[in-house]
């Protein structure tokens, strides 16, 4: 799975707003995985 497109959009954004349901006072696992994959080199 390529993350170059989403990574470019996230790093090029002036601001980033993430809205997700609270899951045990944390973010959902799928969202965490997506953010982790987009933030690695």
N, C-alpha and C positions, 0 to 999 in steps of 0.2 A: 504494500500500500504506500503510495507516494504522499509525502506530507509537504512537498515543496510549495504547492499552491497556497494551502492554508497558512503555512509558515510565513510566506511573503506578505500575505494580507495582515497577519497578526503583527509582525514586526514593523510593517509600514504604516500601521494605523496610529493616528495621533492619540486616540483613546480607545479603550476596549471595555465594553459593558457585557458582563456575563450574568445571565439570569438562570438560575437552576433551583430546583426544590432542595430544601434542607434534608439531608439524610444522615441521621445520627450526628448532627452538628458538624457536618463535613460536606464536601461536594460529592456527587455521584461518581462511582468508579470510572464510567465511560468518559465523563468529562475530564477527570484527572488524567486518564490515559492519553486523551487527545492533547491536553495541554503539555504533558510530559514529552510526547512525541514531537510536538511542534517546537519545543524549547531546546531539544538536543541538537548538537551539531552533526 
